[in-house]
């Protein structure tokens, strides 16, 4: 979870909402083919990514694993990174299967958290 928080946060801070150019069928994408977004739309994501990076840095030094899992669920940038990974066309069949299992795990974890919370038990 820490790796995912740091990786997605740093990527958004470096590139905004635009992802770095990727190779499709062996040739790099041109700027016109790359993710086209207004600057006004990409301006808010780095503001959301900076607190996520700070949280991950603090978590490495002083947080318990349970606290990291609980707090990371409130940061949207890594959700966007996982969603981007799922819909990327350049992914291999193995990566798509892996991303499907990650999504299933996230949904199962959220359902477990909700059931434990409803029964006034501590989160998993």
N, C-alpha and C positions, 0 to 999 in steps of 0.2 A: 504494500500500500504506500509506503514511503517513496519507493522508486517511482510509482505511478504519479504521486503528487508532485514530486520534483520534476520529473520528465515533462509532464503536461504543462506545468507552470512555467518552466524555463522556455519551452517551445513557444508558448503564447507570448511571453515577454519578448523573445527574440524576433518573432515573425508576425505578431498580432494574430488576427484570425486567418491570415494567409499562411498556409503550410509551405515548407520549403519545397522547391520543385522536385518532383519525383520522376523516375524513369518509367515510361509506358512503352512497352514493346521495344526497349533498347534505346530509345531516344529521349533526351531530357525535354521536359515541357517548356514551352516558351512562356513569356510573361502574359501573353494574351490568352493562352490556354489555361493558365493557372487560375486558382480560385478568385473570381472577380467579385469584389465587395467594396462598397463605399468606405472611405476612411471614417465616416461618422459611425458606422456599424462596428468597425474593428477597434474603435477607441476604448470601449468599455471593458473588453476582455483582459488587457494587461492590468487594469485596476482590480479585477477579480483574481488574477493570477498571483500578484504580489503577496497578498495575505496567505495564500495557499503555500507559497514557497517559505514564508516566514514560519508558518505552522509546522511544515515538514522539518525545517532546520531546528526548531525548538523541540520537536518530537524525537529527533535523533538523540538529543542529549539528555532529555529528562522525562519523557512520557512513557507510560506503560502501553503495551500493545492494545489493550482493550480501549484505552482512551484515544489512541490514534484511529482505530476503526470507527469509534463513535463520532469523533470530530470530523473525520474526513468525509463523512456522508453529507455534510452541509456545504461542501465546496463544489460548484458546478463545473469547473474547468476540466477536471479529470473525467467527468461523465461525457463531456463533449469530445474529449480525446478518444474514449472508448467507442463512442458512437461513430466518430470519424473513421476509426479503424475498421468497424463493422461494415460500413458502406463503401469503403475504398475499393475500387474495381481492380486495382493491381494486386490485391491480396490473393494468396494461393488458397487452394481448397483446404489445406491443413489449417491455415490461419483463420479462415472463415469458421471452421468447425470449432477451433479454440475460442474464438470470440463469442460464438453461440453458447458455449459452456460457461464462459465468464458471465454473460448476461443471465443465464439460468441461475448461476450461483448467487449473483447479486439480488435477483428477485426472491430466491429462497431465503437468503439472509435477511432481507427486508421483511418478509412475512414472519420469520422467526422473531425478529426484533419487535414487530407489532403485536404478536401474540403474547410474548413475555411482558411487554409494557401493559397490555390490557389486563393481565393477571397480576399486576403490581410486583413483578419479579424483575431482578436486574437484567440488563441487556446481555445478550450472548457475546 
